[in-house]
Amino acid sequence: MKDITTRYTNGEITVVWKPALCTHSRRCFTGLPDVFDPRKRPWVTIAGATTERIVEQIHQCPSGALSYFRNDAVTAG
């Protein structure tokens, strides 16, 4: 698989998805289906939940395929 990285942002955070790392545990979309839905394109709808809830769910990703960074940390330099 190619080394693909996809980013989704809501202004506060940027969600980073690396599909090559994904183990398909399904925790993302069973835990937060309003944001993570593999039947949709794009499969991440970051407007589907609060930033805090998205961060909580990303911490449940066992493979590290989903991560995030806070946008203010990038611009606060």
C-alpha positions in Angstrom: 0.0 0.0 0.0 1.2 3.5 -0.8 2.3 5.8 2.1 -0.9 7.9 2.0 -1.8 10.4 4.7 -5.1 12.3 4.7 -6.0 15.3 6.8 -9.3 16.7 7.9 -9.7 19.9 9.9 -12.3 21.8 11.8 -10.1 24.8 12.5 -9.3 23.7 16.0 -7.7 20.3 15.3 -6.5 18.4 12.3 -7.3 14.7 12.2 -4.6 12.7 10.4 -5.4 9.3 8.9 -2.7 6.9 7.7 -4.5 4.0 6.1 -1.4 1.8 5.9 -1.3 1.6 9.7 -5.0 0.8 10.1 -5.8 -2.6 11.6 -9.6 -2.2 11.0 -10.5 -2.6 14.7 -13.7 -0.6 13.9 -13.3 1.4 17.2 -13.4 4.7 15.3 -16.8 4.2 13.6 -18.5 2.1 16.3 -17.5 4.7 18.9 -18.3 7.8 16.9 -20.3 7.0 13.8 -21.3 10.7 13.2 -17.6 11.4 12.4 -16.1 8.2 11.2 -18.2 6.3 8.6 -16.4 4.1 6.1 -19.5 4.0 3.9 -19.2 7.7 3.1 -16.7 9.7 1.0 -15.0 11.3 2.6 -15.2 8.8 5.4 -14.3 11.4 8.1 -16.9 14.2 8.7 -15.2 16.3 11.3 -18.2 18.5 11.8 -20.1 15.5 13.2 -18.9 16.0 16.8 -17.1 18.4 19.1 -13.3 18.7 19.1 -13.1 17.1 22.5 -15.2 14.1 21.5 -13.2 13.5 18.4 -9.9 13.7 20.4 -11.3 11.2 22.9 -12.2 8.8 20.1 -8.9 9.1 18.4 -7.2 8.1 21.6 -9.1 4.8 21.3 -7.4 3.9 17.9 -5.1 0.9 18.7 -3.0 1.1 15.6 -2.1 4.8 15.5 -3.7 5.1 12.1 -5.7 8.0 13.4 -4.0 10.9 15.2 -4.5 14.6 15.5 -2.8 17.9 16.3 -4.1 21.2 17.6 -3.9 23.9 14.9 -3.1 26.6 17.5 0.0 24.6 18.4 1.2 24.8 14.8 0.6 28.5 14.4 1.9 29.5 17.9 5.4 29.7 17.0 
